[in-house]
Amino acid sequence: MKTISLKIDDLVFGETEKILSRIKKPRNRYINEALVFYNKIQRRRFLEKKLSIESDLVAKESMAVLKEFEQLENGD
């Protein structure tokens, strides 16, 4: 496990402390779980962007193939 130092906005810290007092969870555990969750969201965003780019490429290629088939059907 790694030790880090970070600065947290006062409002975020205060809200976090209120939540921690209600859920009875150590601050370290809570922050670790929050980072795991946020990392999952970021990985999903990266994947969505990659899939969107690849989908656009496939769509363009499909249209090119369709155009070629239409030309073959029309005897061009």
HUHUPE-V957377 format. One record per residue. N is the residue number from 1. RES is the residue in one letter. PSI is psi in whole degrees, 0 to 359 (NA if undefined). NEAR is the number of other C-alpha atoms within 10 Angstrom. Layout:
n: {N:N}
res: {RES:RES}
psi: {PSI:PSI}
near: {NEAR:NEAR}
//
This chain:
n: {1:2:3:4:5:6:7:8:9:10:11:12:13:14:15:16:17:18:19:20:21:22:23:24:25:26:27:28:29:30:31:32:33:34:35:36:37:38:39:40:41:42:43:44:45:46:47:48:49:50:51:52:53:54:55:56:57:58:59:60:61:62:63:64:65:66:67:68:69:70:71:72:73:74:75:76}
res: {M:K:T:I:S:L:K:I:D:D:L:V:F:G:E:T:E:K:I:L:S:R:I:K:K:P:R:N:R:Y:I:N:E:A:L:V:F:Y:N:K:I:Q:R:R:R:F:L:E:K:K:L:S:I:E:S:D:L:V:A:K:E:S:M:A:V:L:K:E:F:E:Q:L:E:N:G:D}
psi: {141:147:132:162:136:157:133:136:145:318:318:318:314:315:318:317:321:316:315:323:332:325:354:52:140:142:316:314:316:314:319:314:322:319:321:314:313:321:321:318:315:318:320:319:318:316:317:317:315:315:323:315:313:325:319:319:317:319:317:317:320:320:322:317:317:317:319:318:318:321:322:319:324:356:22:NA}
near: {3:3:4:5:5:4:6:9:7:9:9:9:12:12:10:15:14:10:14:14:11:9:10:9:11:11:14:9:10:16:12:11:12:12:12:12:11:12:12:12:12:12:11:12:12:12:12:12:12:12:12:12:12:12:12:12:11:12:12:12:12:12:11:12:12:12:12:13:12:12:11:10:9:8:7:7}
//
